[in-house]
């Protein structure tokens, strides 16, 4: 589940987890650079730009964790616990 609830004195806000990917060079691989949680896509975009601005990325993208399609699971591989 990728939903987080954060409670304050007056309201409860639901946060989604996002996985962030970036590319340093146009012909380079798209690499996972981290994750974050935010109440909406706009806030997640702002956070990603701020948190991962240490390099001059040529591409950065993100996806909500609950939208990731799993192709192979660890429990499907023999010998992997």
PDB file of N, CA, C and O in Angstrom:
ATOM      1  N   UNK A   1       0.851  -1.184   0.000  1.00  0.00           N
ATOM      2  CA  UNK A   1       0.000   0.000   0.000  1.00  0.00           C
ATOM      3  C   UNK A   1       0.885   1.232   0.000  1.00  0.00           C
ATOM      4  O   UNK A   1       1.892   1.261   0.707  1.00  0.00           O
ATOM      5  N   UNK A   2       0.539   2.243  -0.769  1.00  0.00           N
ATOM      6  CA  UNK A   2       1.404   3.405  -0.876  1.00  0.00           C
ATOM      7  C   UNK A   2       0.795   4.663  -0.280  1.00  0.00           C
ATOM      8  O   UNK A   2       1.261   5.768  -0.557  1.00  0.00           O
ATOM      9  N   UNK A   3      -0.221   4.512   0.519  1.00  0.00           N
ATOM     10  CA  UNK A   3      -0.879   5.682   1.079  1.00  0.00           C
ATOM     11  C   UNK A   3      -0.448   5.866   2.531  1.00  0.00           C
ATOM     12  O   UNK A   3      -0.437   4.911   3.308  1.00  0.00           O
ATOM     13  N   UNK A   4      -0.095   7.091   2.888  1.00  0.00           N
ATOM     14  CA  UNK A   4       0.321   7.413   4.249  1.00  0.00           C
ATOM     15  C   UNK A   4      -0.621   8.473   4.776  1.00  0.00           C
ATOM     16  O   UNK A   4      -0.974   9.403   4.051  1.00  0.00           O
ATOM     17  N   UNK A   5      -1.032   8.348   6.016  1.00  0.00           N
ATOM     18  CA  UNK A   5      -1.863   9.378   6.622  1.00  0.00           C
ATOM     19  C   UNK A   5      -1.049  10.124   7.668  1.00  0.00           C
ATOM     20  O   UNK A   5      -0.453   9.512   8.555  1.00  0.00           O
ATOM     21  N   UNK A   6      -1.027  11.437   7.561  1.00  0.00           N
ATOM     22  CA  UNK A   6      -0.358  12.270   8.542  1.00  0.00           C
ATOM     23  C   UNK A   6      -1.417  13.104   9.241  1.00  0.00           C
ATOM     24  O   UNK A   6      -2.203  13.795   8.594  1.00  0.00           O
ATOM     25  N   UNK A   7      -1.433  13.036  10.557  1.00  0.00           N
ATOM     26  CA  UNK A   7      -2.454  13.748  11.313  1.00  0.00           C
ATOM     27  C   UNK A   7      -1.877  15.023  11.927  1.00  0.00           C
ATOM     28  O   UNK A   7      -0.761  15.036  12.446  1.00  0.00           O
ATOM     29  N   UNK A   8      -2.658  16.076  11.853  1.00  0.00           N
ATOM     30  CA  UNK A   8      -2.347  17.312  12.553  1.00  0.00           C
ATOM     31  C   UNK A   8      -3.490  17.558  13.523  1.00  0.00           C
ATOM     32  O   UNK A   8      -4.429  16.765  13.593  1.00  0.00           O
ATOM     33  N   UNK A   9      -3.418  18.637  14.262  1.00  0.00           N
ATOM     34  CA  UNK A   9      -4.440  18.918  15.264  1.00  0.00           C
ATOM     35  C   UNK A   9      -5.830  19.066  14.647  1.00  0.00           C
ATOM     36  O   UNK A   9      -6.820  18.680  15.268  1.00  0.00           O
ATOM     37  N   UNK A  10      -5.920  19.620  13.431  1.00  0.00           N
ATOM     38  CA  UNK A  10      -7.226  19.925  12.863  1.00  0.00           C
ATOM     39  C   UNK A  10      -7.645  19.055  11.688  1.00  0.00           C
ATOM     40  O   UNK A  10      -8.834  18.975  11.379  1.00  0.00           O
ATOM     41  N   UNK A  11      -6.684  18.395  11.019  1.00  0.00           N
ATOM     42  CA  UNK A  11      -7.071  17.616   9.860  1.00  0.00           C
ATOM     43  C   UNK A  11      -6.129  16.450   9.626  1.00  0.00           C
ATOM     44  O   UNK A  11      -5.009  16.417  10.136  1.00  0.00           O
ATOM     45  N   UNK A  12      -6.605  15.502   8.849  1.00  0.00           N
ATOM     46  CA  UNK A  12      -5.796  14.370   8.438  1.00  0.00           C
ATOM     47  C   UNK A  12      -5.561  14.502   6.938  1.00  0.00           C
ATOM     48  O   UNK A  12      -6.508  14.642   6.164  1.00  0.00           O
ATOM     49  N   UNK A  13      -4.297  14.457   6.533  1.00  0.00           N
ATOM     50  CA  UNK A  13      -3.950  14.567   5.126  1.00  0.00           C
ATOM     51  C   UNK A  13      -3.382  13.242   4.660  1.00  0.00           C
ATOM     52  O   UNK A  13      -2.531  12.661   5.333  1.00  0.00           O
ATOM     53  N   UNK A  14      -3.837  12.763   3.528  1.00  0.00           N
ATOM     54  CA  UNK A  14      -3.321  11.532   2.961  1.00  0.00           C
ATOM     55  C   UNK A  14      -2.171  11.857   2.017  1.00  0.00           C
ATOM     56  O   UNK A  14      -2.277  12.746   1.172  1.00  0.00           O
ATOM     57  N   UNK A  15      -1.077  11.128   2.174  1.00  0.00           N
ATOM     58  CA  UNK A  15       0.106  11.308   1.348  1.00  0.00           C
ATOM     59  C   UNK A  15       0.328  10.042   0.525  1.00  0.00           C
ATOM     60  O   UNK A  15       0.150   8.931   1.025  1.00  0.00           O
ATOM     61  N   UNK A  16       0.716  10.214  -0.733  1.00  0.00           N
ATOM     62  CA  UNK A  16       1.108   9.099  -1.586  1.00  0.00           C
ATOM     63  C   UNK A  16       2.630   9.035  -1.632  1.00  0.00           C
ATOM     64  O   UNK A  16       3.306  10.057  -1.516  1.00  0.00           O
ATOM     65  N   UNK A  17       3.160   7.831  -1.800  1.00  0.00           N
ATOM     66  CA  UNK A  17       4.593   7.660  -2.040  1.00  0.00           C
ATOM     67  C   UNK A  17       4.843   7.761  -3.536  1.00  0.00           C
ATOM     68  O   UNK A  17       4.049   7.279  -4.344  1.00  0.00           O
ATOM     69  N   UNK A  18       5.948   8.391  -3.896  1.00  0.00           N
ATOM     70  CA  UNK A  18       6.365   8.524  -5.289  1.00  0.00           C
ATOM     71  C   UNK A  18       7.792   8.011  -5.422  1.00  0.00           C
ATOM     72  O   UNK A  18       8.633   8.254  -4.556  1.00  0.00           O
ATOM     73  N   UNK A  19       8.055   7.305  -6.507  1.00  0.00           N
ATOM     74  CA  UNK A  19       9.404   6.863  -6.847  1.00  0.00           C
ATOM     75  C   UNK A  19       9.936   7.829  -7.900  1.00  0.00           C
ATOM     76  O   UNK A  19       9.243   8.143  -8.868  1.00  0.00           O
ATOM     77  N   UNK A  20      11.183   8.306  -7.706  1.00  0.00           N
ATOM     78  CA  UNK A  20      11.760   9.329  -8.579  1.00  0.00           C
ATOM     79  C   UNK A  20      12.913   8.722  -9.387  1.00  0.00           C
ATOM     80  O   UNK A  20      13.765   8.015  -8.850  1.00  0.00           O
ATOM     81  N   UNK A  21      12.915   9.013 -10.676  1.00  0.00           N
ATOM     82  CA  UNK A  21      13.927   8.512 -11.599  1.00  0.00           C
ATOM     83  C   UNK A  21      14.544   9.691 -12.340  1.00  0.00           C
ATOM     84  O   UNK A  21      13.880  10.706 -12.555  1.00  0.00           O
ATOM     85  N   UNK A  22      15.809   9.565 -12.730  1.00  0.00           N
ATOM     86  CA  UNK A  22      16.468  10.650 -13.464  1.00  0.00           C
ATOM     87  C   UNK A  22      17.546  10.088 -14.381  1.00  0.00           C
ATOM     88  O   UNK A  22      17.997   8.951 -14.242  1.00  0.00           O
ATOM     89  N   UNK A  23      17.936  10.939 -15.323  1.00  0.00           N
ATOM     90  CA  UNK A  23      18.970  10.601 -16.303  1.00  0.00           C
ATOM     91  C   UNK A  23      19.966  11.758 -16.337  1.00  0.00           C
ATOM     92  O   UNK A  23      19.574  12.919 -16.461  1.00  0.00           O
ATOM     93  N   UNK A  24      21.271  11.432 -16.225  1.00  0.00           N
ATOM     94  CA  UNK A  24      22.306  12.475 -16.245  1.00  0.00           C
ATOM     95  C   UNK A  24      22.698  12.889 -17.661  1.00  0.00           C
ATOM     96  O   UNK A  24      23.019  14.052 -17.904  1.00  0.00           O
ATOM     97  N   UNK A  25      22.670  11.935 -18.595  1.00  0.00           N
ATOM     98  CA  UNK A  25      23.042  12.195 -19.984  1.00  0.00           C
ATOM     99  C   UNK A  25      21.909  11.725 -20.883  1.00  0.00           C
ATOM    100  O   UNK A  25      21.181  10.796 -20.535  1.00  0.00           O
ATOM    101  N   UNK A  26      21.759  12.357 -22.027  1.00  0.00           N
ATOM    102  CA  UNK A  26      20.689  11.981 -22.949  1.00  0.00           C
ATOM    103  C   UNK A  26      20.738  10.515 -23.331  1.00  0.00           C
ATOM    104  O   UNK A  26      19.692   9.884 -23.485  1.00  0.00           O
ATOM    105  N   UNK A  27      21.928   9.961 -23.488  1.00  0.00           N
ATOM    106  CA  UNK A  27      22.053   8.553 -23.870  1.00  0.00           C
ATOM    107  C   UNK A  27      22.304   7.651 -22.654  1.00  0.00           C
ATOM    108  O   UNK A  27      22.583   6.463 -22.815  1.00  0.00           O
ATOM    109  N   UNK A  28      22.206   8.205 -21.447  1.00  0.00           N
ATOM    110  CA  UNK A  28      22.434   7.430 -20.233  1.00  0.00           C
ATOM    111  C   UNK A  28      21.185   6.717 -19.755  1.00  0.00           C
ATOM    112  O   UNK A  28      20.083   6.981 -20.235  1.00  0.00           O
ATOM    113  N   UNK A  29      21.367   5.810 -18.804  1.00  0.00           N
ATOM    114  CA  UNK A  29      20.225   5.054 -18.288  1.00  0.00           C
ATOM    115  C   UNK A  29      19.340   5.900 -17.378  1.00  0.00           C
ATOM    116  O   UNK A  29      19.808   6.837 -16.731  1.00  0.00           O
ATOM    117  N   UNK A  30      18.088   5.563 -17.340  1.00  0.00           N
ATOM    118  CA  UNK A  30      17.159   6.168 -16.398  1.00  0.00           C
ATOM    119  C   UNK A  30      17.345   5.409 -15.086  1.00  0.00           C
ATOM    120  O   UNK A  30      17.129   4.198 -15.039  1.00  0.00           O
ATOM    121  N   UNK A  31      17.742   6.102 -14.026  1.00  0.00           N
ATOM    122  CA  UNK A  31      18.064   5.445 -12.759  1.00  0.00           C
ATOM    123  C   UNK A  31      17.135   5.901 -11.645  1.00  0.00           C
ATOM    124  O   UNK A  31      16.697   7.052 -11.619  1.00  0.00           O
ATOM    125  N   UNK A  32      16.842   5.001 -10.740  1.00  0.00           N
ATOM    126  CA  UNK A  32      16.045   5.336  -9.555  1.00  0.00           C
ATOM    127  C   UNK A  32      16.935   6.152  -8.628  1.00  0.00           C
ATOM    128  O   UNK A  32      18.009   5.694  -8.238  1.00  0.00           O
ATOM    129  N   UNK A  33      16.497   7.364  -8.270  1.00  0.00           N
ATOM    130  CA  UNK A  33      17.332   8.215  -7.419  1.00  0.00           C
ATOM    131  C   UNK A  33      16.737   8.431  -6.034  1.00  0.00           C
ATOM    132  O   UNK A  33      17.394   9.006  -5.167  1.00  0.00           O
ATOM    133  N   UNK A  34      15.512   7.981  -5.813  1.00  0.00           N
ATOM    134  CA  UNK A  34      14.942   8.110  -4.479  1.00  0.00           C
ATOM    135  C   UNK A  34      13.430   8.060  -4.486  1.00  0.00           C
ATOM    136  O   UNK A  34      12.794   7.782  -5.503  1.00  0.00           O
ATOM    137  N   UNK A  35      12.873   8.341  -3.310  1.00  0.00           N
ATOM    138  CA  UNK A  35      11.421   8.354  -3.179  1.00  0.00           C
ATOM    139  C   UNK A  35      11.024   9.482  -2.239  1.00  0.00           C
ATOM    140  O   UNK A  35      11.856  10.023  -1.510  1.00  0.00           O
ATOM    141  N   UNK A  36       9.756   9.827  -2.265  1.00  0.00           N
ATOM    142  CA  UNK A  36       9.244  10.877  -1.403  1.00  0.00           C
ATOM    143  C   UNK A  36       7.763  10.649  -1.184  1.00  0.00           C
ATOM    144  O   UNK A  36       7.147   9.825  -1.860  1.00  0.00           O
ATOM    145  N   UNK A  37       7.192  11.379  -0.242  1.00  0.00           N
ATOM    146  CA  UNK A  37       5.745  11.322  -0.030  1.00  0.00           C
ATOM    147  C   UNK A  37       5.194  12.743  -0.087  1.00  0.00           C
ATOM    148  O   UNK A  37       5.823  13.694   0.378  1.00  0.00           O
ATOM    149  N   UNK A  38       4.011  12.857  -0.666  1.00  0.00           N
ATOM    150  CA  UNK A  38       3.380  14.163  -0.833  1.00  0.00           C
ATOM    151  C   UNK A  38       1.876  13.983  -0.955  1.00  0.00           C
ATOM    152  O   UNK A  38       1.406  12.902  -1.311  1.00  0.00           O
ATOM    153  N   UNK A  39       1.107  15.049  -0.657  1.00  0.00           N
ATOM    154  CA  UNK A  39      -0.347  14.941  -0.720  1.00  0.00           C
ATOM    155  C   UNK A  39      -0.913  14.947  -2.138  1.00  0.00           C
ATOM    156  O   UNK A  39      -2.051  14.531  -2.351  1.00  0.00           O
ATOM    157  N   UNK A  40      -0.113  15.424  -3.124  1.00  0.00           N
ATOM    158  CA  UNK A  40      -0.591  15.456  -4.508  1.00  0.00           C
ATOM    159  C   UNK A  40       0.606  15.533  -5.460  1.00  0.00           C
ATOM    160  O   UNK A  40       1.743  15.730  -5.032  1.00  0.00           O
ATOM    161  N   UNK A  41       0.333  15.376  -6.739  1.00  0.00           N
ATOM    162  CA  UNK A  41       1.392  15.351  -7.741  1.00  0.00           C
ATOM    163  C   UNK A  41       2.145  16.672  -7.821  1.00  0.00           C
ATOM    164  O   UNK A  41       3.363  16.679  -7.997  1.00  0.00           O
ATOM    165  N   UNK A  42       1.443  17.777  -7.695  1.00  0.00           N
ATOM    166  CA  UNK A  42       2.097  19.084  -7.779  1.00  0.00           C
ATOM    167  C   UNK A  42       3.122  19.259  -6.655  1.00  0.00           C
ATOM    168  O   UNK A  42       4.233  19.735  -6.889  1.00  0.00           O
ATOM    169  N   UNK A  43       2.744  18.875  -5.442  1.00  0.00           N
ATOM    170  CA  UNK A  43       3.680  18.978  -4.310  1.00  0.00           C
ATOM    171  C   UNK A  43       4.832  17.993  -4.487  1.00  0.00           C
ATOM    172  O   UNK A  43       5.976  18.317  -4.168  1.00  0.00           O
ATOM    173  N   UNK A  44       4.546  16.811  -4.986  1.00  0.00           N
ATOM    174  CA  UNK A  44       5.599  15.828  -5.216  1.00  0.00           C
ATOM    175  C   UNK A  44       6.599  16.332  -6.253  1.00  0.00           C
ATOM    176  O   UNK A  44       7.804  16.133  -6.100  1.00  0.00           O
ATOM    177  N   UNK A  45       6.112  16.974  -7.294  1.00  0.00           N
ATOM    178  CA  UNK A  45       6.989  17.538  -8.317  1.00  0.00           C
ATOM    179  C   UNK A  45       7.911  18.590  -7.714  1.00  0.00           C
ATOM    180  O   UNK A  45       9.114  18.586  -7.976  1.00  0.00           O
ATOM    181  N   UNK A  46       7.360  19.481  -6.916  1.00  0.00           N
ATOM    182  CA  UNK A  46       8.168  20.520  -6.265  1.00  0.00           C
ATOM    183  C   UNK A  46       9.201  19.908  -5.342  1.00  0.00           C
ATOM    184  O   UNK A  46      10.361  20.319  -5.340  1.00  0.00           O
ATOM    185  N   UNK A  47       8.782  18.921  -4.553  1.00  0.00           N
ATOM    186  CA  UNK A  47       9.717  18.258  -3.639  1.00  0.00           C
ATOM    187  C   UNK A  47      10.841  17.567  -4.398  1.00  0.00           C
ATOM    188  O   UNK A  47      12.003  17.662  -4.005  1.00  0.00           O
ATOM    189  N   UNK A  48      10.506  16.876  -5.476  1.00  0.00           N
ATOM    190  CA  UNK A  48      11.524  16.167  -6.253  1.00  0.00           C
ATOM    191  C   UNK A  48      12.547  17.139  -6.825  1.00  0.00           C
ATOM    192  O   UNK A  48      13.749  16.882  -6.773  1.00  0.00           O
ATOM    193  N   UNK A  49      12.075  18.250  -7.367  1.00  0.00           N
ATOM    194  CA  UNK A  49      13.000  19.259  -7.914  1.00  0.00           C
ATOM    195  C   UNK A  49      13.931  19.788  -6.839  1.00  0.00           C
ATOM    196  O   UNK A  49      15.122  19.980  -7.084  1.00  0.00           O
ATOM    197  N   UNK A  50      13.398  20.023  -5.657  1.00  0.00           N
ATOM    198  CA  UNK A  50      14.194  20.557  -4.551  1.00  0.00           C
ATOM    199  C   UNK A  50      15.136  19.504  -3.965  1.00  0.00           C
ATOM    200  O   UNK A  50      16.321  19.771  -3.766  1.00  0.00           O
ATOM    201  N   UNK A  51      14.615  18.318  -3.691  1.00  0.00           N
ATOM    202  CA  UNK A  51      15.395  17.280  -3.020  1.00  0.00           C
ATOM    203  C   UNK A  51      16.506  16.694  -3.884  1.00  0.00           C
ATOM    204  O   UNK A  51      17.562  16.327  -3.369  1.00  0.00           O
ATOM    205  N   UNK A  52      16.279  16.603  -5.179  1.00  0.00           N
ATOM    206  CA  UNK A  52      17.222  15.912  -6.054  1.00  0.00           C
ATOM    207  C   UNK A  52      17.893  16.864  -7.048  1.00  0.00           C
ATOM    208  O   UNK A  52      18.171  16.482  -8.185  1.00  0.00           O
ATOM    209  N   UNK A  53      18.147  18.084  -6.623  1.00  0.00           N
ATOM    210  CA  UNK A  53      18.748  19.084  -7.516  1.00  0.00           C
ATOM    211  C   UNK A  53      20.277  19.099  -7.443  1.00  0.00           C
ATOM    212  O   UNK A  53      20.904  20.042  -7.926  1.00  0.00           O
ATOM    213  N   UNK A  54      20.890  18.063  -6.844  1.00  0.00           N
ATOM    214  CA  UNK A  54      22.342  18.043  -6.679  1.00  0.00           C
ATOM    215  C   UNK A  54      23.093  17.862  -7.989  1.00  0.00           C
ATOM    216  O   UNK A  54      24.287  18.153  -8.065  1.00  0.00           O
ATOM    217  N   UNK A  55      22.411  17.387  -9.013  1.00  0.00           N
ATOM    218  CA  UNK A  55      23.041  17.171 -10.314  1.00  0.00           C
ATOM    219  C   UNK A  55      22.214  17.861 -11.396  1.00  0.00           C
ATOM    220  O   UNK A  55      21.011  18.062 -11.229  1.00  0.00           O
ATOM    221  N   UNK A  56      22.858  18.222 -12.501  1.00  0.00           N
ATOM    222  CA  UNK A  56      22.113  18.827 -13.621  1.00  0.00           C
ATOM    223  C   UNK A  56      21.466  17.750 -14.498  1.00  0.00           C
ATOM    224  O   UNK A  56      21.956  17.455 -15.588  1.00  0.00           O
ATOM    225  N   UNK A  57      20.380  17.174 -14.023  1.00  0.00           N
ATOM    226  CA  UNK A  57      19.713  16.095 -14.751  1.00  0.00           C
ATOM    227  C   UNK A  57      19.215  16.577 -16.104  1.00  0.00           C
ATOM    228  O   UNK A  57      18.791  17.725 -16.235  1.00  0.00           O
ATOM    229  N   UNK A  58      19.261  15.715 -17.106  1.00  0.00           N
ATOM    230  CA  UNK A  58      18.654  16.050 -18.405  1.00  0.00           C
ATOM    231  C   UNK A  58      17.213  15.565 -18.453  1.00  0.00           C
ATOM    232  O   UNK A  58      16.424  16.016 -19.284  1.00  0.00           O
ATOM    233  N   UNK A  59      16.870  14.634 -17.547  1.00  0.00           N
ATOM    234  CA  UNK A  59      15.496  14.157 -17.457  1.00  0.00           C
ATOM    235  C   UNK A  59      15.238  13.702 -16.026  1.00  0.00           C
ATOM    236  O   UNK A  59      16.094  13.079 -15.397  1.00  0.00           O
ATOM    237  N   UNK A  60      14.061  14.017 -15.526  1.00  0.00           N
ATOM    238  CA  UNK A  60      13.626  13.529 -14.218  1.00  0.00           C
ATOM    239  C   UNK A  60      12.145  13.205 -14.338  1.00  0.00           C
ATOM    240  O   UNK A  60      11.380  13.971 -14.924  1.00  0.00           O
ATOM    241  N   UNK A  61      11.745  12.077 -13.785  1.00  0.00           N
ATOM    242  CA  UNK A  61      10.340  11.704 -13.800  1.00  0.00           C
ATOM    243  C   UNK A  61      10.012  10.956 -12.510  1.00  0.00           C
ATOM    244  O   UNK A  61      10.909  10.527 -11.785  1.00  0.00           O
ATOM    245  N   UNK A  62       8.746  10.809 -12.239  1.00  0.00           N
ATOM    246  CA  UNK A  62       8.335  10.097 -11.037  1.00  0.00           C
ATOM    247  C   UNK A  62       7.037   9.366 -11.309  1.00  0.00           C
ATOM    248  O   UNK A  62       6.315   9.668 -12.259  1.00  0.00           O
ATOM    249  N   UNK A  63       6.763   8.408 -10.460  1.00  0.00           N
ATOM    250  CA  UNK A  63       5.537   7.628 -10.580  1.00  0.00           C
ATOM    251  C   UNK A  63       5.046   7.330  -9.171  1.00  0.00           C
ATOM    252  O   UNK A  63       5.833   7.067  -8.262  1.00  0.00           O
ATOM    253  N   UNK A  64       3.726   7.377  -9.011  1.00  0.00           N
ATOM    254  CA  UNK A  64       3.174   6.975  -7.717  1.00  0.00           C
ATOM    255  C   UNK A  64       3.478   5.509  -7.511  1.00  0.00           C
ATOM    256  O   UNK A  64       3.333   4.705  -8.432  1.00  0.00           O
ATOM    257  N   UNK A  65       3.896   5.158  -6.318  1.00  0.00           N
ATOM    258  CA  UNK A  65       4.305   3.783  -6.042  1.00  0.00           C
ATOM    259  C   UNK A  65       3.200   2.780  -6.342  1.00  0.00           C
ATOM    260  O   UNK A  65       3.481   1.674  -6.805  1.00  0.00           O
ATOM    261  N   UNK A  66       1.954   3.146  -6.086  1.00  0.00           N
ATOM    262  CA  UNK A  66       0.870   2.190  -6.347  1.00  0.00           C
ATOM    263  C   UNK A  66       0.567   2.026  -7.835  1.00  0.00           C
ATOM    264  O   UNK A  66      -0.264   1.196  -8.205  1.00  0.00           O
ATOM    265  N   UNK A  67       1.229   2.806  -8.696  1.00  0.00           N
ATOM    266  CA  UNK A  67       1.059   2.684 -10.138  1.00  0.00           C
ATOM    267  C   UNK A  67       2.163   1.866 -10.794  1.00  0.00           C
ATOM    268  O   UNK A  67       2.111   1.603 -11.995  1.00  0.00           O
ATOM    269  N   UNK A  68       3.160   1.463 -10.013  1.00  0.00           N
ATOM    270  CA  UNK A  68       4.254   0.654 -10.549  1.00  0.00           C
ATOM    271  C   UNK A  68       3.730  -0.752 -10.824  1.00  0.00           C
ATOM    272  O   UNK A  68       3.064  -1.349  -9.979  1.00  0.00           O
ATOM    273  N   UNK A  69       4.026  -1.266 -11.982  1.00  0.00           N
ATOM    274  CA  UNK A  69       3.605  -2.608 -12.362  1.00  0.00           C
ATOM    275  C   UNK A  69       4.759  -3.570 -12.076  1.00  0.00           C
ATOM    276  O   UNK A  69       5.829  -3.464 -12.674  1.00  0.00           O
ATOM    277  N   UNK A  70       4.530  -4.504 -11.159  1.00  0.00           N
ATOM    278  CA  UNK A  70       5.561  -5.478 -10.826  1.00  0.00           C
ATOM    279  C   UNK A  70       5.557  -6.596 -11.865  1.00  0.00           C
ATOM    280  O   UNK A  70       4.508  -7.154 -12.187  1.00  0.00           O
ATOM    281  N   UNK A  71       6.728  -6.913 -12.380  1.00  0.00           N
ATOM    282  CA  UNK A  71       6.844  -7.940 -13.409  1.00  0.00           C
ATOM    283  C   UNK A  71       7.385  -9.240 -12.825  1.00  0.00           C
ATOM    284  O   UNK A  71       6.896 -10.323 -13.146  1.00  0.00           O
ATOM    285  N   UNK A  72       8.387  -9.129 -11.976  1.00  0.00           N
ATOM    286  CA  UNK A  72       8.929 -10.287 -11.280  1.00  0.00           C
ATOM    287  C   UNK A  72       8.986  -9.952  -9.804  1.00  0.00           C
ATOM    288  O   UNK A  72       9.478  -8.887  -9.429  1.00  0.00           O
ATOM    289  N   UNK A  73       8.491 -10.845  -8.961  1.00  0.00           N
ATOM    290  CA  UNK A  73       8.532 -10.651  -7.515  1.00  0.00           C
ATOM    291  C   UNK A  73       9.607 -11.552  -6.918  1.00  0.00           C
ATOM    292  O   UNK A  73       9.864 -12.640  -7.435  1.00  0.00           O
ATOM    293  N   UNK A  74      10.229 -11.110  -5.846  1.00  0.00           N
ATOM    294  CA  UNK A  74      11.291 -11.877  -5.196  1.00  0.00           C
ATOM    295  C   UNK A  74      10.813 -13.275  -4.822  1.00  0.00           C
ATOM    296  O   UNK A  74      11.584 -14.231  -4.905  1.00  0.00           O
ATOM    297  N   UNK A  75       9.545 -13.408  -4.409  1.00  0.00           N
ATOM    298  CA  UNK A  75       9.050 -14.724  -3.994  1.00  0.00           C
ATOM    299  C   UNK A  75       8.821 -15.669  -5.185  1.00  0.00           C
ATOM    300  O   UNK A  75       8.503 -16.841  -4.982  1.00  0.00           O
ATOM    301  N   UNK A  76       8.975 -15.183  -6.407  1.00  0.00           N
ATOM    302  CA  UNK A  76       8.827 -16.030  -7.587  1.00  0.00           C
ATOM    303  C   UNK A  76      10.155 -16.603  -8.053  1.00  0.00           C
ATOM    304  O   UNK A  76      10.181 -17.460  -8.937  1.00  0.00           O
ATOM    305  N   UNK A  77      11.263 -16.143  -7.469  1.00  0.00           N
ATOM    306  CA  UNK A  77      12.594 -16.574  -7.895  1.00  0.00           C
ATOM    307  C   UNK A  77      13.078 -17.666  -6.937  1.00  0.00           C
ATOM    308  O   UNK A  77      13.156 -17.429  -5.731  1.00  0.00           O
ATOM    309  N   UNK A  78      13.400 -18.849  -7.445  1.00  0.00           N
ATOM    310  CA  UNK A  78      13.876 -19.925  -6.584  1.00  0.00           C
ATOM    311  C   UNK A  78      15.139 -19.526  -5.813  1.00  0.00           C
ATOM    312  O   UNK A  78      16.076 -18.969  -6.385  1.00  0.00           O
ATOM    313  N   UNK A  79      15.150 -19.813  -4.531  1.00  0.00           N
ATOM    314  CA  UNK A  79      16.322 -19.525  -3.705  1.00  0.00           C
ATOM    315  C   UNK A  79      16.365 -18.117  -3.138  1.00  0.00           C
ATOM    316  O   UNK A  79      17.271 -17.795  -2.369  1.00  0.00           O
ATOM    317  N   UNK A  80      15.415 -17.275  -3.497  1.00  0.00           N
ATOM    318  CA  UNK A  80      15.366 -15.912  -2.960  1.00  0.00           C
ATOM    319  C   UNK A  80      14.257 -15.858  -1.917  1.00  0.00           C
ATOM    320  O   UNK A  80      13.100 -16.169  -2.198  1.00  0.00           O
ATOM    321  N   UNK A  81      14.636 -15.457  -0.713  1.00  0.00           N
ATOM    322  CA  UNK A  81      13.652 -15.400   0.362  1.00  0.00           C
ATOM    323  C   UNK A  81      13.025 -14.045   0.484  1.00  0.00           C
ATOM    324  O   UNK A  81      12.172 -13.834   1.347  1.00  0.00           O
TER     325      UNK A  81
END
